[in-house]
């Protein structure tokens, strides 16, 4: 890379807020809190899925729910961008 390319990308990054934008900080905080919540709740719980009932650690149920929420949110965001 030339000096000109390096300096322009540095000033562009500084203008855009750099690596630590408020949205990224909030996302990291929510992700960290989700992990703490999941790992603090490790007891077995019964989960009813329409008809069957399964037993699983609460932390696993919370993580699966968080992942499903993230997938659904990503899907909705992708559909909004396309249409």
QUIPECOR-V994499 format. One record per helix or strand. SS is the DSSP state (alpha for helix, beta for strand). FROM is the first residue (numbers start at 1). TO is the last residue. If there is no record, write none. Layout:
# QUIPECOR-V994499
SS | FROM | TO
SS | FROM | TO
This chain:
# QUIPECOR-V994499
alpha | 3 | 15
alpha | 22 | 40
beta | 44 | 49
beta | 52 | 57
alpha | 58 | 82
